[in-house]
Amino acid sequence: MRVLVTGGAGYIGAITVRTLLDAGHDVVVLDTLEKGHREAVDPRATLIVGDVGDREVVRAALRGIDAVMHLAGYIEVAESQEHPAKYFDNNVTRPLVMLAEMAEQGVGALVFSSTAAVYGEPERVPIAEDARTVPVNAYGDSKLRFEHELDLAVGSWGLRSVRLRYFNVAGAWPDGSLGEAHDPETHIIPRILGAIAGGRREFEVYGSDYPTPDGTCVRDYIHVCDLARAHRLALEHLHAGGVGAVCNLGNGRGFSNLEVVRACAEATGVPVEVVLGPRRAGDPAVLVASADRALEVLGWQPERSDIGEMIADAWRWCQSSVQ
Ligand SMILES: NC(=O)c1ccc[n+]([C@@H]2O[C@H](COP(=O)([O-])OP(=O)(O)OC[C@H]3O[C@@H](n4cnc5c(N)ncnc54)[C@H](O)[C@@H]3O)[C@@H](O)[C@H]2O)c1
């Protein structure tokens, strides 16, 4: 298939692009490079530098395309709270321009990067896809709103979409050649590894009074290569005529922030001292996925669920990218 991957120069996008190319698909990447990296885009793909909200650019990018994977977006929770309109614009309004052009050109299959943040504070865990969706930050709200737009497009012009609600994505391409390079970095594993690589031995954990076994937040980590494989399966599901679906992507197992710090210390062989800081606004206590539906619909199961392996891969990337 010939696939347009928006956000294909970002962390998850670049790894998904390489996974698609390795499986024999043709890939066109559309990315502003505002947050992504030109050098992360596999040279076998065609890179178009442009915005999903630019109708002319999207029109040209969609020529000959069978399906779209929409990963482009802003991802910082704290920033979304300060600038909700910026998130609404980039995560809802601009991609609507792309959707309109997809309708125009009859490109009727889409895989969308959604997030566990659509659930907000869950009533029970593990979280299934039919749990209530009450986002507690503007980032999650923007992703949920775009999911609603995808629902509307089903009725109005027959779009079929798979929305993948990722839990915490971690790890890197196993040889360390592609990985996470956000600026600012807000994700816990690369922040701990970045601190270690920079010679800092203290790490602040946000909040120690949550109703969890050790008082720190619990999250479900998924290896980025498992995630990329789920994208490929979703694409192939749609190509085979499969109906639209919403699927969580996680391992179904939670790790507390303290456990993650310990696992990073173990993987790197460097001791880390934890400083317990105050809670960060908008952080639910526990987010753990039920990913049964991804197995039913896509035949997907995680293959790299060991957090030590995720951290070891991320550490390889971290060391190669600081040299
Ligand atoms: N990283 C995670 O843990 C996580 C968890 C849940 C969901 N997601 C979702 O996955 C997707 C990818 O996340 P990531 O971690 O790779 O982020 P990233 O910032 O590394 O990549 C996003 C890419 O999108 C590009 N982009 C942003 N706005 C654009 C626009 N209007 N037009 C074209 N390109 C644009 C950026 O330049 C960047 O390359 C995002 O949609 C994010 O919401 C990520």
The ligand as an ORCA input file, in Angstrom:
! r2SCAN-3c Opt
* xyz 0 1
  N       4.609      9.690     23.004
  C       3.597      9.164     23.683
  O       3.797      8.558     24.763
  C       2.188      9.270     23.141
  C       1.134      8.723     23.901
  C      -0.162      8.810     23.398
  C      -0.392      9.390     22.153
  N       0.639      9.929     21.443
  C       0.354     10.543     20.154
  O       1.234     10.024     19.189
  C       1.533     11.001     18.194
  C       3.030     11.070     18.001
  O       3.660     11.362     19.234
  P       5.237     11.532     19.327
  O       5.633     11.222     20.714
  O       5.878     10.853     18.194
  O       5.336     13.123     19.123
  P       6.420     13.981     18.311
  O       6.291     15.389     18.777
  O       7.762     13.335     18.396
  O       5.895     13.867     16.802
  C       4.827     14.643     16.315
  C       5.238     15.106     14.927
  O       4.142     15.824     14.338
  C       4.667     16.963     13.652
  N       3.560     17.939     13.571
  C       2.950     18.579     14.597
  N       1.947     19.336     14.139
  C       1.921     19.179     12.788
  C       1.093     19.679     11.748
  N       0.104     20.554     12.004
  N       1.324     19.276     10.464
  C       2.345     18.408     10.193
  N       3.165     17.918     11.130
  C       2.951     18.285     12.417
  C       5.840     17.408     14.494
  O       6.766     18.192     13.757
  C       6.428     16.062     14.938
  O       7.403     15.584     14.029
  C       0.922     12.305     18.675
  O      -0.275     12.530     17.947
  C       0.616     12.038     20.131
  O      -0.507     12.766     20.568
  C       1.931      9.886     21.918
*
